[in-house]
Amino acid sequence: MTRPYATDEQYERWFMADCCRCGLRRHKAGTWPDGYVCRTCSDRAVRTRGICPGCGEDRALPGLRPGDGAATCTTCAGFSQTFDCSRCGFEGKLLRGRLCERCTLTDRLTALLDDGTGRVRPPLVPLLDLLVTMDKPGSGLAWLDMRRGQLGNASQLLRRLGLGEIPLTHDAFHELQPWRAASHLEELLMACGVLPAVDKHICSFQRWLPGHLSDIAEPEHTKTIKLFATWHVLPGLRARAERSHITPSIRRFASEQIKYATAFLQWLGERNTTLASCGQVDIDAWFAENAEHARTRLRGFLNWAVQSRHCRRSLTIPTMKISRRPALSKDERLAALGRLLIDTEIPMRLRVAGVIVLLYAQPLSRVVRLTLDDVIREGDAVLLRLGEPPSPVPAPVSALLLEHITNRGNMNTATNPTSRWLFPGRRTGQPLGPNHLSSLLNKVGIPIAAARGAAARGAAIRQQLLELPAPVVADALGYHDKTTTRLRNETGGTWSRYAPGDHARSPAGYVPRGTADS
C-alpha cells in the first residue's frame, strides 16, 4: 500500500494542525466553523448533549457560540456537516458507514453471535438486548476491541458462544481462559437470565480449585483435598450464600483452607507419615511451628478429617485464640469524620462510605451491600436502614449522601444499567468490592482499611453505647446483642448510666422482699 504523501514534511502539512479547541498540534479530524479540530476534541464535542441556547432544541451540541463560548447545535453554529446516523438518525459520534456507536455495536454483536444461519443464536438474544441498550455503547465497542488478536478476547468468546462451541453451563465457563474475560461474560449471561444466578465468589472458587488440584504431586493427597473441598468447603460457601452473601474475605478464607490443608499433607509426607496415621504429637508439632493465621486455616480441615474418619478420632485440635485490635481514640475518630465531611479532594463515594463506617460502626462488607431502598426520606429528614429502626442521618452527612446518590459511578455500561446498589461496582449486577473500597480509603489516609477497620468500628459502637442501651444499639446497627454487650462492658458502661436520676435510691413504693407486713 502506497503512502498518500511523499515525505514527512508533506504529512505534517496535510494531516497535522493546531486544534482550535485544545491548542495542541494533532491529527486533523475535521474543519469546523471555529477551525481545525482534533479527534479527541471532536469526539468530546459531538457527545455533548443538552438544550441548545440558540434554538432551544434538545440535541448534540458540538458548536461554540461566539462571545460566551456556550455549546450550541450544528445548525446554530453554522456547521456544513451533520452528525446524524444514516440508519437510526441519532445525532452523535459517527463511525464507519456514518453509523452511530449504538448501531455499530448492534451490527458487530449480531455478527459475533450469529449461529451460522444469518441470525443470532436464539438463547443469546437476551444477551444481545442487554449489551445494545447500555447507556454508553462506546464502552461496549471498547470491550469488543480489548486484547484484539490475543487468545480468549471478548470478541472470540462471543463468536464461540454464537457457534455453540461453548455450552451454556457454569462448568463450561469455569474451564475457559483467560478467566477474567470468561468470568465477566458469565456474569453478563447471569444478569440477562441466560445462565442461572450463582454467587460470583462460588464461581471463582470452582474456577480456581481444578488448577490447584492439578499442581498436587501425590494422587492420594489430591483425592483427600478434593473430598474436603466437595464435602466441606463448597457446602459451607453455598450455605452462606443462601443465608446472606459471600464476601471476598470469606472466599479468600475458603481457598486458604485448601492451601493449608495441602501444605499440611505435604508436611506429614516429609515426616514419613500420612493423615490416617498421624498422631497428637504431629498435630502439636505443626501448631507449634506455625503462626495463628495458619492454625486458623487448618482447623477446619482437621475437624473434617476427624469427623469423616480420615484420621484418628482421638485427636485433640487446639482451640483458637482470638485477638482484638485497640479501638480508635475519640479524637482520631472525630478527626477522620471531619476530614471526610469537608475535604472535597476525596472522591464522593469514599467520603460517604467512610462516614457510614465511622458514624454507624458498619464493616465495609455490609456498607457495599446497602441499596437505594435503604436510604429513606421522611420530609426533610433522611434515615439509613442498617437495622430496625432505621438510624437518623445528621444534616451534613445527609447532604453528602444525597449528592452521592445523584452522581453514582459505574452506571453507564451494560453491567449495571438499573443498579439499586448504593455503591455500584463494575461487575455485572454487583456492588463495589469491599477490599477495593478498603484499599482506596487507605490510600487517602482514612483509618478504615484492613489493619484498623475493626478499631474504627469499635470506636463508633463504643460512642453509641455511652448514650443508648446495648440491645437498642444492636438492633439499630444490625449487630448481635452479645457483641454490643461485650463492648459495653469493655467500655465500663452499666445499665445505671442510661437513665437520668439517682439509681442508688429505691423507687417510691418499693418494699424489699421479706420486709413487707404479713
C-alpha positions in Angstrom: 0.0 0.0 0.0 1.5 3.3 -1.1 1.6 6.4 1.2 -0.7 9.3 0.2 2.2 11.6 0.8 5.9 11.6 -0.3 7.7 13.0 2.7 7.3 13.5 6.4 7.1 17.3 5.7 4.1 16.7 3.4 2.4 14.5 6.0 2.9 17.3 8.6 1.5 19.9 6.3 -1.5 17.9 5.1 -2.7 15.9 8.1 -1.5 17.9 11.2 -2.7 21.2 12.6 -3.2 23.1 15.8 -6.5 22.2 17.3 -8.8 25.2 17.8 -10.2 23.6 21.0 -7.3 22.3 23.0 -4.4 24.2 21.2 -2.3 21.1 20.7 -0.8 20.0 17.4 -2.6 16.8 16.4 -4.1 14.9 13.5 -7.0 16.8 11.8 -10.4 15.2 12.5 -12.3 17.9 10.6 -12.7 21.6 9.8 -15.3 23.2 11.9 -16.6 26.8 11.9 -14.1 27.8 14.6 -11.1 26.0 12.9 -9.3 22.7 12.7 -10.3 20.2 15.4 -8.5 17.1 16.7 -10.2 13.6 17.2 -10.2 13.9 20.9 -12.0 17.3 21.0 -14.3 16.2 18.1 -15.4 13.1 20.0 -15.9 15.0 23.2 -17.9 17.7 21.5 -20.3 15.5 19.5 -21.1 13.5 22.7 -22.1 16.7 24.5 -26.0 16.8 24.6 -28.5 19.2 26.0 -30.8 22.1 25.2 -29.3 24.4 22.6 -29.2 28.0 23.9 -29.8 29.3 20.3 -32.8 27.3 19.0 -34.0 25.6 22.3 -33.9 22.1 20.9 -32.6 19.0 22.7 -29.7 17.6 20.6 -26.0 17.3 20.2 -24.0 20.5 21.0 -20.7 20.3 19.2 -20.5 24.0 18.3 -19.4 27.0 20.3 -21.3 30.3 20.3 -19.0 33.3 19.7 -18.6 35.6 22.6 -19.5 33.4 25.6 -18.4 30.0 24.2 -21.7 28.3 25.1 -22.2 24.9 23.5 -24.6 25.0 20.5 -26.1 22.7 17.9 -24.7 22.3 14.4 -27.4 24.5 12.9 -26.8 27.5 15.2 -23.1 27.1 14.9 -23.1 27.1 11.1 -21.7 23.6 10.5 -21.5 22.5 6.9 -21.7 18.8 8.0 -24.1 16.8 10.1 -23.7 14.1 12.7 -26.9 12.1 12.0 -26.7 8.3 11.9 -27.6 7.1 8.4 -29.7 4.3 9.9 -31.5 5.5 13.1 -31.0 9.3 12.7 -29.4 9.7 16.2 -27.1 12.7 16.3 -23.7 11.9 17.8 -20.3 10.4 17.0 -20.3 8.6 13.7 -18.2 5.5 12.7 -17.8 3.6 9.5 -20.8 3.9 7.1 -21.9 7.0 9.0 -23.4 4.8 11.7 -23.7 5.9 15.3 -22.0 3.9 18.1 -25.1 2.0 19.1 -25.9 0.9 15.5 -22.2 -0.1 15.0 -22.3 -2.1 18.3 -25.5 -3.8 17.3 -24.0 -4.9 13.9 -20.8 -6.2 15.5 -22.7 -8.2 18.2 -25.2 -9.6 15.7 -22.3 -10.9 13.5 -20.4 -12.3 16.5 -23.5 -14.1 18.0 -24.6 -15.5 14.6 -25.2 -19.2 14.8 -24.3 -19.8 11.2 -27.8 -19.2 9.8 -27.6 -15.5 9.5 -29.3 -14.7 12.8 -28.4 -14.5 16.4 -28.4 -17.9 18.3 -31.9 -17.8 20.0 -30.7 -18.4 23.6 -28.3 -15.4 23.3 -30.9 -12.9 22.2 -31.3 -11.6 25.8 -27.5 -11.0 25.9 -27.7 -9.0 22.7 -30.6 -6.9 24.1 -28.6 -6.3 27.3 -25.5 -5.1 25.6 -27.0 -2.9 22.9 -29.1 -0.9 25.5 -26.2 0.2 27.6 -26.0 3.9 28.2 -22.6 4.3 26.6 -22.3 2.0 23.6 -18.8 3.2 23.1 -17.8 1.2 26.2 -19.2 -1.9 24.5 -17.2 -1.3 21.4 -14.0 -0.8 23.5 -14.8 -4.1 25.3 -15.0 -5.9 22.0 -11.7 -4.4 20.8 -9.9 -5.2 24.1 -6.9 -7.6 23.7 -7.5 -7.8 20.0 -5.6 -10.6 18.4 -5.0 -12.3 21.7 -6.4 -15.7 22.6 -9.6 -15.6 24.6 -10.5 -11.9 23.9 -14.2 -10.8 24.3 -14.9 -11.0 20.5 -13.5 -14.5 20.3 -15.5 -15.8 23.2 -18.7 -14.3 21.8 -18.1 -15.9 18.4 -17.6 -19.3 20.0 -20.7 -18.7 22.1 -22.7 -17.9 19.0 -21.5 -21.0 17.1 -22.3 -23.2 20.1 -18.7 -24.2 20.8 -19.1 -23.1 24.5 -22.0 -24.8 26.2 -24.3 -22.6 28.2 -23.3 -24.0 31.6 -21.3 -22.7 34.5 -18.9 -25.6 34.4 -18.0 -24.8 30.8 -17.1 -21.2 31.7 -15.0 -22.4 34.7 -12.7 -24.1 32.2 -12.2 -21.1 29.9 -9.1 -19.0 29.8 -8.3 -16.1 30.4 -10.5 -16.5 33.5 -11.2 -12.8 33.9 -12.8 -12.4 30.4 -14.7 -15.6 30.9 -15.9 -14.5 34.3 -17.2 -11.2 33.0 -19.1 -12.9 30.2 -20.5 -15.4 32.6 -21.8 -12.6 34.9 -23.4 -10.9 31.9 -25.2 -14.1 31.0 -26.4 -14.5 34.5 -27.6 -10.8 34.5 -29.8 -11.4 31.4 -31.1 -14.8 32.6 -29.3 -17.0 30.1 -27.4 -18.7 32.9 -28.9 -19.4 36.4 -27.7 -17.0 39.0 -24.8 -18.3 41.1 -22.8 -16.3 43.6 -19.7 -14.9 41.8 -17.4 -16.0 44.7 -18.6 -19.6 44.4 -17.9 -19.5 40.7 -14.5 -18.0 41.4 -13.7 -20.8 43.9 -14.8 -23.5 41.5 -12.7 -22.0 38.7 -9.6 -21.9 40.9 -9.9 -25.4 42.5 -9.1 -27.6 39.5 -5.8 -25.7 38.8 -4.8 -26.1 42.5 -5.6 -29.9 42.4 -3.6 -30.4 39.2 -0.5 -28.9 41.0 -0.6 -31.5 43.8 2.0 -34.2 43.1 0.6 -37.0 45.3 -2.5 -38.6 43.9 -3.7 -39.6 47.4 -3.3 -36.0 48.6 -5.3 -34.8 45.5 -8.1 -37.2 46.4 -8.2 -36.1 50.0 -8.2 -32.4 49.2 -10.9 -32.9 46.5 -13.1 -34.6 49.1 -12.5 -31.9 51.6 -13.4 -29.2 49.1 -16.5 -31.1 47.8 -18.0 -32.1 51.1 -16.9 -29.3 53.5 -15.7 -26.1 51.8 -18.2 -25.8 49.0 -21.3 -26.7 51.1 -20.2 -24.1 53.6 -20.0 -21.5 50.8 -23.4 -22.4 49.4 -25.0 -22.3 52.8 -23.5 -18.9 53.4 -24.8 -17.6 50.0 -28.3 -18.8 50.8 -28.3 -17.3 54.3 -26.8 -13.9 53.3 -23.9 -13.3 50.9 -20.3 -14.2 50.5 -17.7 -11.5 51.0 -14.2 -11.5 49.4 -12.7 -12.4 52.8 -14.9 -15.5 53.0 -13.9 -16.6 49.5 -10.2 -16.0 50.4 -10.6 -18.0 53.6 -12.0 -20.9 51.6 -9.1 -21.1 49.3 -6.6 -20.7 52.1 -8.2 -23.6 53.9 -7.5 -25.7 50.8 -3.9 -24.4 50.5 -3.0 -25.0 54.2 -4.6 -28.5 54.1 -2.4 -29.3 51.1 0.6 -27.9 52.9 -0.2 -30.0 56.0 -0.4 -33.2 54.0 2.9 -32.4 52.3 4.4 -31.7 55.8 3.2 -35.1 57.0 4.8 -36.8 54.0 8.1 -35.2 54.9 7.7 -36.8 58.3 7.1 -40.2 56.7 3.5 -40.3 58.0 0.0 -39.9 56.5 -3.2 -38.3 57.5 -4.6 -41.7 58.7 -1.6 -42.5 60.8 -0.7 -39.0 62.2 -0.9 -38.7 66.0 -1.3 -36.0 68.6 2.5 -35.4 68.5 2.3 -34.5 64.8 -0.7 -32.1 65.4 1.0 -30.4 68.3 4.3 -30.1 66.3 2.6 -28.5 63.4 0.7 -26.0 65.6 4.0 -25.1 67.4 5.8 -24.4 64.1 3.1 -22.2 62.5 1.5 -18.9 63.3 -2.1 -18.4 64.4 -3.1 -17.4 60.9 -2.1 -20.9 59.6 -3.6 -22.6 62.6 -7.0 -21.0 62.0 -7.0 -22.0 58.3 -6.1 -25.6 59.1 -8.5 -26.2 61.9 -11.5 -26.8 59.6 -9.6 -29.5 57.7 -8.6 -31.3 60.9 -12.1 -31.2 62.3 -13.5 -32.5 59.0 -10.8 -35.3 58.9 -11.7 -36.4 62.4 -15.4 -36.4 61.8 -15.2 -38.2 58.5 -12.7 -40.8 60.0 -9.8 -39.9 57.7 -7.7 -39.7 60.8 -7.8 -40.8 64.4 -10.9 -39.7 66.3 -8.9 -39.4 69.5 -7.0 -36.4 68.2 -7.5 -33.1 70.1 -7.5 -29.9 67.9 -6.0 -26.9 69.9 -8.6 -24.1 70.5 -8.4 -20.9 68.5 -7.0 -17.7 70.1 -9.0 -14.5 69.5 -7.1 -11.2 69.4 -8.6 -7.8 69.2 -7.0 -4.6 68.0 -7.3 -1.4 70.1 -10.1 1.0 69.2 -9.6 4.4 67.7 -9.5 7.2 70.2 -12.3 9.7 70.2 -10.0 12.4 68.8 -8.8 10.1 65.9 -12.4 9.2 65.0 -13.6 12.8 65.1 -10.6 14.0 63.0 -11.3 11.3 60.3 -15.1 12.2 60.3 -14.3 15.9 60.0 -11.9 15.4 57.1 -14.5 13.2 55.2 -17.1 15.9 55.6 -15.0 18.9 54.3 -12.3 17.5 52.1 -13.6 17.8 48.5 -10.4 16.3 47.1 -11.5 12.9 48.3 -13.9 11.1 45.8 -17.6 11.3 46.9 -18.1 7.6 47.2 -15.1 7.3 49.5 -16.4 10.1 51.7 -19.8 8.5 52.0 -18.6 5.0 52.7 -16.0 6.3 55.3 -18.6 8.3 57.1 -21.0 5.3 57.4 -18.2 3.2 58.9 -17.1 5.8 61.4 -20.5 7.1 62.3 -22.5 3.8 62.4 -19.9 1.2 63.1 -20.6 -0.7 59.8 -18.0 -3.1 58.2 -17.3 -2.3 54.6 -18.6 -5.7 53.6 -22.0 -4.5 54.9 -21.7 -0.9 53.6 -21.3 -2.1 50.0 -24.5 -4.2 50.3 -26.6 -1.1 51.0 -29.1 -0.2 48.3 -31.0 2.9 47.4 -34.0 1.5 49.3 -32.0 1.6 52.5 -31.9 5.4 52.2 -35.3 6.7 53.5 -36.6 10.2 53.1 -39.3 11.4 55.5 -39.9 15.1 54.7 -36.6 16.9 55.4 -35.3 14.0 57.4 -33.0 11.3 56.0 -32.8 7.8 57.6 -30.4 4.9 56.8 -31.7 1.4 57.3 -28.9 -0.6 59.0 -31.2 -2.4 61.3 -34.5 -1.7 63.0 -35.5 1.1 63.4 -33.6 3.0 60.7 -30.9 5.3 62.0 -31.3 9.1 61.5 -28.6 10.8 59.3 -27.3 14.1 60.6 -27.7 17.1 58.2 -24.1 17.4 56.9 -23.9 13.7 56.2 -27.4 13.5 54.6 -26.4 16.2 52.1 -23.3 14.2 51.2 -25.3 11.0 50.9 -28.0 12.5 48.6 -25.4 14.1 46.4 -23.6 10.7 46.1 -26.9 9.0 45.1 -27.5 11.6 42.3 -24.0 11.0 40.9 -23.2 7.4 41.5 -20.4 5.9 39.4 -20.2 2.7 37.2 -23.8 3.3 35.8 -23.1 3.8 32.1 -22.2 0.3 30.9 -24.1 -3.0 30.4 -23.1 -4.2 33.8 -25.3 -2.0 36.0 -27.8 -0.2 33.8 -30.5 -0.1 36.5 -28.4 -0.9 39.6 -30.0 -0.3 43.0 -26.7 -0.6 44.9 -25.7 2.5 46.8 -22.1 1.7 45.6 -22.4 0.0 42.2 -19.4 -1.9 41.0 -18.0 -2.7 37.6 -19.0 -6.3 37.7 -22.4 -7.2 36.4 -25.1 -6.7 39.0 -22.6 -6.5 41.8 -21.7 -3.7 44.2 -18.3 -2.3 44.7 -15.8 -4.8 46.2 -15.2 -4.2 49.9 -11.5 -4.9 49.5 -11.1 -2.5 46.7 -13.0 0.2 48.7 -10.8 -0.5 51.7 -7.6 0.0 49.7 -9.0 3.2 48.2 -9.8 4.6 51.7 -6.4 3.5 52.9 -4.7 5.5 50.1 -6.4 8.7 51.1 -5.4 8.2 54.7 -8.7 7.2 56.3 -8.2 4.6 59.1 -10.7 2.1 57.9 -8.6 -0.2 55.8 -7.8 -3.8 56.8 -5.5 -3.2 59.8 -7.7 -0.7 61.5 -11.2 -1.3 60.2 -12.3 -3.2 63.3 -10.8 -0.4 65.5 -12.7 2.3 63.7 -16.0 0.4 64.0 -15.3 -0.4 67.7 -14.8 3.3 68.4 -18.1 4.1 66.8 -20.0 1.4 68.7 -18.5 2.5 72.0 -19.6 6.0 71.4 -23.2 4.8 70.7 -23.1 2.7 73.9 -22.3 5.7 76.0 -25.7 7.0 75.1 -28.0 4.0 74.5 -28.6 0.5 75.9 -26.7 -2.3 74.2 -29.8 -4.1 72.8 -31.0 -0.9 71.3 -27.6 -0.2 69.6 -27.5 -3.8 68.4 -31.0 -3.6 66.7 -30.3 -0.2 65.1 -26.9 -1.1 63.7 -27.6 -4.7 62.8 -25.2 -6.3 65.3 -25.8 -9.2 67.7 -26.7 -8.0 71.2 -23.8 -10.1 72.7 -21.3 -8.1 70.6 -22.7 -4.7 71.9 -22.9 -6.0 75.5 -19.3 -7.1 75.4 -18.2 -3.8 74.1 -20.3 -2.0 76.7 -18.6 -4.0 79.4 -15.1 -3.2 78.0 -16.1 0.5 77.9 -17.0 0.3 81.6 -20.7 1.1 80.9 -23.5 -0.2 83.1 -27.3 -0.1 82.8 -27.4 2.6 85.5 -25.8 5.1 83.1 -28.6 5.2 80.6 -31.5 6.8 82.5 -31.2 10.1 84.5 -31.8 10.2 88.2 -30.4 8.6 91.4 -30.0 4.9 90.7 -28.7 4.2 94.2 -32.2 5.0 95.7 -35.1 2.6 95.5 -38.2 3.8 93.6 -41.1 5.1 95.6 -43.4 2.4 96.9 -40.8 -0.3 96.5 -40.6 -2.7 99.6 -37.6 -5.1 99.7 -38.6 -8.8 99.8 -39.0 -10.1 103.3 -39.8 -6.8 104.9 -43.5 -6.4 104.0 -46.1 -6.9 106.7 -47.6 -10.3 106.8 
